[in-house]
Amino acid sequence: METKVTLRKWGNSLGLRIPHQIAQKMGIQENTALIITEKDNQIIIQKAEKLPDLSEILDSIPEDFEYPDDVDDFVRSEPRGREII
């Protein structure tokens, strides 16, 4: 899809509006992180890879997960001092 847009002044920078159809197709919403690259006299705009949040990381751990032997004792041990858990 090709669309002509006009740049507008935004502070000391120039602003670019992404047409609704393109934003919707690409899954771009307000506050979506983008990467802008200049290469060979072109401007390339890509969605930044979304980093998973803690709940997504924890949900990705399989139910049959077992700690490796070298950390199993540490993980299963009781506090021995004034540790805050």
C-alpha positions, 0 to 999 in steps of 0.5 A, a space after each residue: 500500500 502506498 499513500 502520500 503524506 505531508 510532514 508537519 512541524 512538531 517542536 524542533 522535529 517533523 511529524 508524520 501521520 500514519 494513515 488509519 488503514 496502514 496502522 490498523 493493518 500493521 497493528 500500530 496503536 498510540 504509544 507503539 514503539 517504532 524504529 526509524 532507520 535512514 538507509 540509501 536515501 530512504 526512511 525505513 519505519 518498523 515496529 520495535 520488537 515488544 519485550 515480554 512483561 513478567 506475567 508473559 515470561 512466567 506463563 511461558 515456563 512449562 508446567 513440567 519445568 525442573 531446575 538444573 541440578 546446580 541451582 536446585 539446592 539453592 532454590 529449594 533451601 530455606 532462608 538461613 539468615 536475614 534474607 528478604 523473600 
